[in-house]
Amino acid sequence: MSRKSYGILLSGRAADPEKGHIAIPPIFDSAFSYEKNIQSWEKVGAVPFTMRCLENRCVRREAEDESNDNPDLKLEQDLENTCKELEGQGYMGDAFRIKLKRVSENILEQRLPESATTEERVKAIVKGGVSLSSVFYTIGPSCLSTDEMFQAMEYKDLLSKHKKDVAAHKVLVSNKQTHSKAKELLTKEKPTVKDYQQLL
C-alpha cells in the first residue's frame, strides 16, 4: 500500500488486462452517495436535527463550569448525595460514585494558531496523539489535509525508530566501555577487588 493506492481505492480504476489490473469501482461515490449521506445524518441526528449522537453512551462528558445552572454538575451532585445515603445505610455507595471530567483551562493555549506551518501541525498531531479528540484539541476546527495526516503517521514511525536507535546506541556505548575496562584489567599483573568492582 502506498499513497497512490488510496487514490485508486477512493476514485476507482479501469481494468487493464495487459498489466493484469482488474476494475475497481469508485468506493467514494458509493460510500458518500445521497442515500448513504441521508442515512448517516439521520443516525447522528443531523437531518432531522435531533442531535441523537449526544445520547450515545460513548460520548465524552465534560463539565465546562462550576455554576449551579450546569445540569451535568447537578446530576453529579445528586449521584454523590445518593452514594452517601447508601453508605449511611451500610451499602458500598462508592461503587456507584462517578466524577465528570473537567475541561482543561489551558486547552486553547495548547491549540495551534491558524498561521501554524505544516511542520508544526504535523508535530502537534503526533505529540497529542492521532485521534479525533486529540486532533481537535491541538489543531482545532481548522481543516487537515490528507498529506498532513500521512506525514504525521510517517513522522510518528520515524520518531519511534529514532528512539529505538538512540537506546541501542546507548547499550552499544555501555558495552564498549565495559570491554575497554575488561581489557585494561587483563593487562594488570595483580588486579584488586576494587578493580573488579569498577568493572561491574
GIKACOR-V226609 format. One record per run of one state. SS is the DSSP state (A for helix, B for strand, O for the rest). FROM is the first residue (numbers start at 1). TO is the last residue. If there is no record, write none. Layout:
<<SS/FROM/TO> <SS/FROM/TO>>
//
This chain:
<<O/1/2> <A/3/11> <O/12/12> <B/13/13> <O/14/15> <B/16/16> <O/17/20> <B/21/21> <O/22/23> <B/24/24> <O/25/26> <A/27/31> <O/32/33> <A/34/44> <O/45/51> <A/52/55> <O/56/61> <B/62/63> <O/64/70> <A/71/88> <O/89/92> <A/93/96> <O/97/100> <B/101/102> <O/103/106> <A/107/110> <O/111/117> <A/118/128> <O/129/131> <A/132/138> <O/139/145> <A/146/186> <O/187/192> <A/193/199> <O/200/200>>
//
